[in-house]
Amino acid sequence: MKRREPLPYLLTAFSRRLYFEKLYKLNSGKIYVKLEAERGDRMNAYITTGTYDFLLKIKEKYPDEKMVLLQNPEHALLLHETEGKTVFASPRRYQLAASSGNLEDGIFFIFTHLPIPDEGKPVYEFHFKKNTPAIESKPGFAAYRLLRPVKGDTYIAITGWKDEESFEKWKRSIDYLLVHSLDLTEIGANKSTYDAPAFTKEYVIPQDEEEG
């Protein structure tokens, strides 16, 4: 399973800057107010990584908690969604900014890690939520999550699919190009903010885990 390159952005840099600077000026205030209102009932998401066997024991110890165990050649990952605190000792902490579907209905997952400066966060969340219906309608779609970092700037956008072929078909669609046309480095943000570039990773739910 190979590491994927950052998602393509097909609009020209000049057109992106004009469009999204205008969008930001027109909507940032309204978007910010809306996002703050939506944060009244917060669902938290926590991520920890380690060996598959170790994380499986944690998952089995807390059968009533909403957890999904994923794996790639580098490590295993356990994602815990809860309105309260996590059972993890040293997790990465997020708020659930947007969601659809059940993660456990998927088998193949794409995690897109994207650093977003504070001034770009409202626009990014607005863009993501506006375009997710295009993902939900695709064959093989299982779930998505947008994780907002509690600390730091790096969001994680997760899409789950029934199989890898469904994701590959989605990636070749026109809707995919539109969903991934946003480049936040063009919203008047300081480019020095982007010390770490966007990157994606693949995960799967191992078949024995998914069946069990």
Backbone bond lengths (Angstrom), bond angles and torsions (degrees), N, CA, C in turn:
res aa  C-N    CA-C-N  psi(-1)  N-CA   C-N-CA  omega(-1)  CA-C   N-CA-C  phi
1 M - - - 1.462 - - 1.526 109.04 -
2 K 1.287 117.42 114.38 1.459 120.62 -173.98 1.516 111.89 -92.00
3 R 1.319 115.36 153.02 1.463 121.30 175.94 1.516 109.20 -75.50
4 R 1.347 116.38 131.63 1.459 120.64 -176.53 1.519 110.50 -86.84
5 E 1.311 114.76 151.26 1.457 121.01 175.80 1.521 109.45 -74.31
6 P 1.344 118.98 162.95 1.461 120.99 177.10 1.520 111.50 -55.38
7 L 1.323 115.71 151.21 1.455 121.37 -177.46 1.521 110.82 -62.33
8 P 1.336 118.30 146.06 1.465 120.69 -177.52 1.516 111.84 -75.66
9 Y 1.324 116.40 144.96 1.453 122.12 174.12 1.516 106.98 -120.94
10 L 1.338 115.57 112.48 1.450 118.95 -166.83 1.523 114.56 -95.79
11 L 1.325 117.87 -15.35 1.453 118.10 176.15 1.521 109.09 -73.40
12 T 1.319 117.37 151.99 1.464 119.53 178.26 1.522 109.22 -68.35
13 A 1.309 116.14 153.72 1.464 120.41 -179.23 1.522 110.77 -59.03
14 F 1.332 117.05 -40.10 1.463 120.62 -178.50 1.528 111.01 -64.71
15 S 1.334 117.44 -45.85 1.463 119.83 -178.39 1.518 111.15 -68.07
16 R 1.339 117.40 -35.99 1.462 119.79 177.18 1.521 110.39 -62.42
17 R 1.326 115.51 -44.58 1.463 118.71 -177.24 1.523 110.71 -62.47
18 L 1.328 117.77 -46.86 1.462 120.48 -179.92 1.523 111.31 -61.29
19 Y 1.340 116.01 -46.16 1.464 119.65 -175.31 1.521 111.47 -66.84
20 F 1.328 117.47 -48.81 1.450 119.53 -172.27 1.524 113.13 -80.68
21 E 1.338 117.93 -25.87 1.460 118.25 172.00 1.526 109.64 -65.59
22 K 1.329 116.20 -40.38 1.467 119.69 177.41 1.523 110.29 -65.78
23 L 1.342 116.68 -44.27 1.464 120.78 179.15 1.520 110.45 -60.01
24 Y 1.326 115.84 -43.29 1.461 119.64 -178.54 1.526 111.38 -63.71
25 K 1.354 117.17 -44.89 1.461 120.80 -178.67 1.526 111.25 -64.26
26 L 1.333 116.55 -38.19 1.460 120.40 -176.73 1.517 112.66 -76.94
27 N 1.339 117.12 -34.33 1.454 120.10 -167.49 1.517 115.94 -117.61
28 S 1.325 118.60 -10.76 1.459 118.55 -171.43 1.523 112.14 -59.48
29 G 1.329 117.05 -41.69 1.452 119.02 179.59 1.510 112.42 -64.02
30 K 1.333 116.54 -47.41 1.457 120.57 -179.62 1.523 111.18 -65.43
31 I 1.341 115.77 -40.67 1.458 119.40 -179.82 1.518 109.95 -64.07
32 Y 1.327 116.80 -42.29 1.463 120.61 -177.97 1.523 110.34 -61.69
33 V 1.331 116.97 -45.00 1.458 120.51 179.15 1.524 110.44 -61.66
34 K 1.343 116.47 -42.66 1.456 120.19 -179.63 1.518 111.15 -64.47
35 L 1.328 116.76 -43.13 1.461 120.26 -179.55 1.518 110.73 -63.89
36 E 1.324 117.14 -41.61 1.457 119.77 179.65 1.526 110.63 -63.86
37 A 1.347 117.09 -38.02 1.457 120.17 178.07 1.518 111.31 -65.25
38 E 1.337 116.11 -37.44 1.453 119.85 -178.18 1.524 112.34 -71.84
39 R 1.318 117.49 -14.82 1.458 120.24 -176.44 1.522 112.49 -86.81
40 G 1.337 117.55 8.46 1.451 120.46 179.43 1.520 112.05 -60.85
41 D 1.328 117.76 -47.13 1.457 122.74 177.70 1.520 107.52 -107.70
42 R 1.305 116.13 96.34 1.455 120.18 -172.94 1.521 111.26 -92.99
43 M 1.316 115.16 131.54 1.451 121.31 168.41 1.516 106.78 -99.55
44 N 1.303 115.71 131.51 1.453 120.65 -179.04 1.517 110.84 -97.96
45 A 1.310 115.65 152.76 1.462 121.69 175.05 1.522 107.90 -132.94
46 Y 1.318 114.75 135.77 1.460 120.92 -178.19 1.522 108.93 -128.33
47 I 1.317 115.93 140.46 1.461 121.14 -179.05 1.520 109.53 -126.11
48 T 1.322 115.62 134.21 1.453 121.15 170.52 1.520 108.40 -134.85
49 T 1.312 116.83 152.78 1.461 121.12 -179.81 1.522 109.75 -125.53
50 G 1.320 115.19 161.13 1.457 121.03 -179.45 1.512 109.96 169.33
51 T 1.321 116.35 -156.23 1.461 119.78 176.68 1.521 109.43 -80.31
52 Y 1.312 115.39 154.00 1.461 120.08 -178.15 1.528 111.28 -60.77
53 D 1.327 117.21 -46.99 1.466 120.81 -176.42 1.524 111.59 -62.53
54 F 1.334 117.11 -40.23 1.464 120.56 -179.94 1.525 111.08 -65.51
55 L 1.327 116.66 -45.60 1.465 119.97 -178.76 1.522 111.70 -70.07
56 L 1.318 117.05 -31.80 1.462 120.28 177.00 1.528 110.52 -62.99
57 K 1.318 117.05 -38.09 1.466 120.51 178.03 1.519 110.90 -63.53
58 I 1.341 116.85 -39.63 1.469 119.81 177.03 1.522 110.42 -63.39
59 K 1.308 116.58 -45.70 1.469 120.92 -179.52 1.526 110.89 -61.08
60 E 1.315 116.84 -42.48 1.467 120.99 -178.82 1.526 111.74 -71.21
61 K 1.324 117.17 -25.69 1.466 121.27 179.64 1.521 111.75 -72.53
62 Y 1.339 116.96 -24.52 1.465 121.53 -177.61 1.531 109.68 -125.16
63 P 1.334 117.47 69.61 1.471 120.35 -174.70 1.527 114.20 -65.80
64 D 1.331 117.13 -20.50 1.466 119.83 -178.57 1.528 112.82 -87.91
65 E 1.324 117.24 -6.98 1.458 120.84 178.45 1.530 110.25 -87.23
66 K 1.324 115.24 150.19 1.464 120.86 -179.23 1.525 109.08 -86.65
67 M 1.333 115.44 96.52 1.460 121.24 -177.74 1.518 110.12 -130.27
68 V 1.317 115.86 148.31 1.464 121.12 173.87 1.523 107.59 -131.39
69 L 1.329 115.52 133.10 1.462 122.49 -176.92 1.520 109.50 -106.60
70 L 1.319 116.16 122.01 1.460 122.94 -176.99 1.523 109.77 -121.50
71 Q 1.331 114.54 163.28 1.460 118.69 -176.50 1.521 110.62 -149.24
72 N 1.336 116.04 146.24 1.463 122.12 166.71 1.526 107.50 -140.01
73 P 1.324 120.06 179.54 1.467 119.84 -176.77 1.527 114.47 -62.77
74 E 1.328 118.08 -19.06 1.462 120.91 -178.14 1.522 113.13 -85.23
75 H 1.333 116.86 -40.80 1.461 120.55 -174.92 1.523 110.01 -168.44
76 A 1.319 115.30 175.35 1.460 121.91 169.31 1.522 108.35 -103.96
77 L 1.332 116.11 156.29 1.465 122.18 -176.28 1.519 108.42 -137.06
78 L 1.321 116.09 133.54 1.459 121.46 177.43 1.524 108.58 -116.88
79 L 1.328 115.71 123.29 1.460 122.59 -179.22 1.523 108.66 -109.37
80 H 1.316 116.79 125.73 1.462 123.37 -177.72 1.524 109.07 -117.33
81 E 1.335 116.82 120.97 1.463 122.68 176.75 1.523 108.58 -107.37
82 T 1.325 116.87 127.44 1.457 120.60 -177.06 1.523 110.19 -160.66
83 E 1.322 116.63 154.04 1.461 120.58 174.12 1.527 111.19 -81.75
84 G 1.312 116.51 -13.40 1.461 120.54 -178.08 1.509 112.55 -111.43
85 K 1.331 114.66 -142.29 1.457 121.14 -178.91 1.520 110.26 -90.55
86 T 1.315 115.10 163.16 1.454 120.27 179.51 1.523 110.78 -96.25
87 V 1.316 114.96 162.93 1.459 120.95 175.31 1.527 110.65 -91.10
88 F 1.328 117.44 -5.48 1.463 120.93 -178.90 1.532 110.28 -72.05
89 A 1.319 115.95 145.56 1.465 120.69 -178.73 1.526 112.02 -74.79
90 S 1.322 117.78 -47.60 1.475 121.61 -176.41 1.524 110.04 -137.60
91 P 1.326 116.94 72.17 1.467 119.66 -175.81 1.519 112.92 -87.43
92 R 1.322 115.29 165.20 1.457 121.38 162.20 1.527 106.46 -85.67
93 R 1.310 116.77 134.67 1.463 121.29 -170.85 1.531 111.16 -109.93
94 Y 1.340 114.59 136.14 1.464 121.12 -178.72 1.524 109.45 -140.96
95 Q 1.319 115.34 162.40 1.459 122.67 166.51 1.518 107.72 -109.62
96 L 1.313 115.84 145.12 1.457 120.28 -179.39 1.526 108.19 -81.70
97 A 1.325 116.97 105.93 1.462 121.60 -177.71 1.525 111.98 -83.05
98 A 1.325 117.56 -28.55 1.467 122.15 179.26 1.520 107.89 -161.92
99 S 1.334 115.98 149.62 1.461 118.79 -179.54 1.517 110.86 -158.85
100 S 1.322 115.06 157.17 1.461 122.44 174.41 1.518 108.35 -159.45
101 G 1.326 116.90 137.95 1.450 121.30 174.55 1.522 113.84 77.24
102 N 1.321 114.69 175.71 1.459 122.09 178.76 1.525 109.69 -103.72
103 L 1.311 116.53 126.34 1.463 120.03 -179.30 1.524 111.70 -59.66
104 E 1.314 117.19 -35.00 1.459 120.32 -177.38 1.528 112.62 -69.41
105 D 1.328 117.39 -10.04 1.469 120.10 175.13 1.520 111.66 -79.72
106 G 1.324 117.01 -11.70 1.459 120.73 179.47 1.515 112.20 -97.26
107 I 1.318 115.45 167.07 1.465 122.39 175.42 1.527 110.21 -123.82
108 F 1.334 116.48 -37.96 1.464 122.44 -176.35 1.526 108.70 -113.21
109 F 1.338 117.08 131.14 1.462 121.61 -173.47 1.525 111.36 -130.83
110 I 1.332 114.43 143.04 1.457 122.21 173.40 1.531 108.40 -116.34
111 F 1.329 116.35 123.74 1.460 123.01 175.13 1.527 107.63 -106.75
112 T 1.327 116.86 115.10 1.461 121.22 177.02 1.522 108.79 -103.28
113 H 1.320 116.88 117.38 1.464 123.40 179.95 1.524 107.57 -97.95
114 L 1.339 115.88 121.76 1.462 119.31 -174.80 1.525 110.95 -137.00
115 P 1.335 118.44 114.95 1.471 120.96 176.64 1.527 110.26 -71.75
116 I 1.335 116.32 127.17 1.465 121.73 -178.78 1.524 108.92 -125.58
117 P 1.339 119.24 123.02 1.467 120.46 175.59 1.523 110.11 -69.00
118 D 1.322 116.66 160.49 1.460 120.79 -175.61 1.522 112.31 -54.75
119 E 1.348 116.88 -41.14 1.465 119.19 -176.87 1.518 112.61 -69.48
120 G 1.324 117.95 -17.04 1.454 120.80 -179.75 1.511 114.57 -97.75
121 K 1.351 117.48 -10.66 1.465 120.02 -173.80 1.529 113.59 -62.03
122 P 1.347 119.61 -45.75 1.467 118.27 179.07 1.525 112.81 -60.27
123 V 1.334 117.16 -39.54 1.460 120.46 -179.17 1.523 110.56 -68.23
124 Y 1.330 116.61 -41.36 1.462 119.85 -179.86 1.523 111.00 -62.70
125 E 1.332 117.51 -45.66 1.462 119.94 -179.54 1.527 110.67 -65.82
126 F 1.329 116.27 -39.63 1.462 120.04 177.00 1.525 110.84 -60.54
127 H 1.328 116.13 -46.97 1.468 121.35 -179.88 1.525 110.60 -61.69
128 F 1.318 117.56 -43.87 1.461 121.39 -178.63 1.528 110.68 -62.53
129 K 1.336 116.64 -49.66 1.462 120.19 -176.77 1.528 111.53 -66.65
130 K 1.322 116.51 -35.57 1.465 120.38 -179.85 1.519 111.66 -64.71
131 N 1.329 117.00 -34.01 1.463 120.74 -172.67 1.522 115.08 -100.55
132 T 1.318 118.46 -6.45 1.466 118.82 -177.79 1.529 114.19 -65.03
133 P 1.347 121.60 -28.11 1.469 118.17 175.46 1.525 113.20 -56.69
134 A 1.329 116.96 -28.69 1.467 119.85 177.95 1.521 111.36 -67.27
135 I 1.331 116.88 -27.74 1.460 120.78 177.52 1.522 110.43 -80.03
136 E 1.326 116.71 -44.34 1.466 121.38 -174.61 1.524 112.61 -60.01
137 S 1.318 117.26 -28.29 1.464 120.46 -176.33 1.522 113.30 -82.86
138 K 1.324 117.95 -5.31 1.462 120.12 -174.52 1.526 111.58 -81.47
139 P 1.341 117.22 141.41 1.468 120.83 176.96 1.524 110.87 -58.48
140 G 1.309 115.49 135.98 1.453 120.24 178.14 1.516 114.99 87.63
141 F 1.348 117.35 -3.77 1.464 119.89 177.87 1.524 110.02 -68.69
142 A 1.327 116.28 137.96 1.462 120.77 178.75 1.530 112.08 -116.37
143 A 1.330 117.40 -48.11 1.464 119.58 -174.52 1.521 110.32 -166.34
144 Y 1.332 115.16 159.99 1.464 119.99 168.41 1.519 108.70 -140.41
145 R 1.312 114.86 155.87 1.459 122.71 173.08 1.525 108.26 -141.33
146 L 1.320 115.98 140.64 1.459 121.04 169.10 1.517 106.73 -115.36
147 L 1.325 116.64 115.28 1.457 122.18 -176.84 1.524 109.94 -101.66
148 R 1.329 115.12 119.91 1.464 122.03 178.12 1.533 108.66 -92.56
149 P 1.328 118.94 126.41 1.466 119.72 -176.79 1.525 112.26 -69.17
150 V 1.322 116.96 137.90 1.460 121.10 173.25 1.524 109.63 -73.21
151 K 1.326 116.23 -39.36 1.461 122.05 174.94 1.519 108.71 -125.65
152 G 1.320 116.13 143.37 1.453 119.50 179.98 1.516 112.03 87.66
153 D 1.316 116.20 -171.89 1.461 122.10 -172.71 1.527 114.35 -117.98
154 T 1.314 118.81 -3.86 1.459 119.60 -170.36 1.522 112.65 -91.37
155 Y 1.327 115.24 111.00 1.459 122.28 172.50 1.531 109.21 -77.07
156 I 1.339 114.95 159.27 1.459 120.36 168.83 1.527 107.78 -126.69
157 A 1.317 116.47 120.60 1.464 122.24 173.42 1.526 107.35 -101.36
158 I 1.327 115.85 120.91 1.463 121.55 -176.32 1.522 108.89 -112.75
159 T 1.319 117.04 130.39 1.461 120.97 168.70 1.515 108.21 -123.08
160 G 1.338 115.31 136.12 1.457 121.57 179.54 1.517 110.42 -115.30
161 W 1.319 116.04 141.23 1.460 122.51 -174.80 1.526 110.68 -132.18
162 K 1.340 115.32 153.91 1.466 119.86 -180.00 1.522 111.35 -67.22
163 D 1.344 116.44 -25.35 1.464 121.28 177.39 1.525 108.42 -162.77
164 E 1.321 116.64 166.50 1.465 120.89 -177.90 1.524 111.34 -66.74
165 E 1.321 117.22 -32.97 1.463 120.56 -179.45 1.526 111.11 -61.13
166 S 1.335 117.18 -38.50 1.467 120.44 178.48 1.521 110.94 -62.13
167 F 1.331 116.90 -41.41 1.463 119.93 177.24 1.523 111.12 -64.04
168 E 1.328 117.30 -43.06 1.465 120.33 -178.48 1.532 110.87 -63.06
169 K 1.328 117.07 -37.78 1.468 120.24 177.05 1.525 110.40 -65.88
170 W 1.325 116.47 -42.29 1.455 120.61 177.83 1.525 110.54 -61.77
171 K 1.329 116.72 -40.31 1.461 120.74 -177.38 1.520 111.82 -65.35
172 R 1.321 117.07 -24.87 1.469 120.64 179.52 1.528 112.67 -89.64
173 S 1.320 117.62 -0.21 1.460 120.82 -176.40 1.527 111.68 -85.97
174 I 1.332 115.58 159.14 1.466 120.96 177.26 1.522 110.40 -65.76
175 D 1.330 117.30 -37.71 1.459 120.41 179.34 1.522 111.46 -58.33
176 Y 1.311 116.66 -37.73 1.469 120.58 178.73 1.529 110.59 -59.82
177 L 1.311 116.00 -43.02 1.462 120.18 -179.62 1.523 111.27 -64.03
178 L 1.331 116.71 -36.66 1.459 120.43 179.44 1.524 111.24 -71.41
179 V 1.336 116.49 -43.22 1.460 120.37 -179.93 1.516 110.90 -60.70
180 H 1.342 117.02 -37.23 1.455 121.28 -175.47 1.527 112.78 -101.13
181 S 1.332 116.53 26.53 1.465 119.97 -179.31 1.519 112.88 -87.70
182 L 1.331 117.35 -6.28 1.459 120.19 -175.99 1.527 110.99 -85.03
183 D 1.330 116.31 124.76 1.462 122.04 174.92 1.522 107.73 -120.41
184 L 1.318 116.72 105.04 1.457 120.34 -173.32 1.518 113.84 -71.41
185 T 1.312 118.09 -10.48 1.460 118.51 175.16 1.519 110.68 -70.27
186 E 1.340 116.77 -9.16 1.463 120.39 -178.58 1.527 112.58 -103.07
187 I 1.334 118.84 11.37 1.464 120.32 -179.55 1.519 110.06 -99.41
188 G 1.310 116.40 41.03 1.451 119.30 177.74 1.512 112.94 68.28
189 A 1.338 118.52 11.37 1.455 121.34 -179.13 1.522 109.86 -81.15
190 N 1.296 115.25 154.53 1.459 120.57 177.52 1.516 108.96 -71.14
191 K 1.319 117.17 117.96 1.453 120.21 -175.37 1.521 112.53 -68.05
192 S 1.335 117.42 -16.76 1.457 118.76 177.27 1.518 111.23 -68.41
193 T 1.340 116.41 -14.55 1.458 120.62 177.53 1.517 110.99 -63.82
194 Y 1.321 117.35 -27.47 1.452 122.03 -172.04 1.526 111.00 -89.89
195 D 1.324 115.46 69.78 1.454 119.31 178.06 1.524 110.44 -70.13
196 A 1.332 117.06 -33.69 1.464 121.23 179.76 1.524 108.52 -113.45
197 P 1.323 118.81 125.73 1.463 120.72 -179.24 1.520 111.46 -73.78
198 A 1.332 115.51 161.98 1.460 120.05 174.08 1.519 109.45 -64.18
199 F 1.324 115.29 145.16 1.459 119.13 175.55 1.521 108.88 -152.18
200 T 1.315 116.37 160.47 1.455 121.42 -179.88 1.519 110.14 -124.20
201 K 1.333 114.64 152.35 1.461 121.26 175.11 1.521 109.13 -134.71
202 E 1.313 115.03 148.67 1.459 122.00 177.54 1.530 109.79 -101.09
203 Y 1.335 114.47 144.16 1.458 121.07 172.93 1.524 108.72 -138.64
204 V 1.316 115.46 159.70 1.459 120.59 173.07 1.519 108.59 -133.40
205 I 1.334 115.60 155.41 1.456 120.87 165.41 1.521 106.19 -88.58
206 P 1.326 118.63 114.43 1.469 119.67 179.83 1.520 110.71 -55.22
207 Q 1.303 116.56 142.15 1.455 120.82 -172.91 1.516 113.15 -60.76
208 D 1.327 118.09 -37.70 1.460 118.89 179.38 1.519 111.08 -66.61
209 E 1.369 116.31 -35.18 1.462 120.67 177.14 1.508 110.46 -69.63
210 E 1.331 117.17 -42.80 1.463 121.45 -177.28 1.522 110.37 -66.66
211 E 1.338 116.86 -35.98 1.450 119.78 -179.68 1.517 111.33 -77.73
212 G 1.357 115.73 -28.93 1.463 119.37 -178.55 1.504 111.65 -81.83
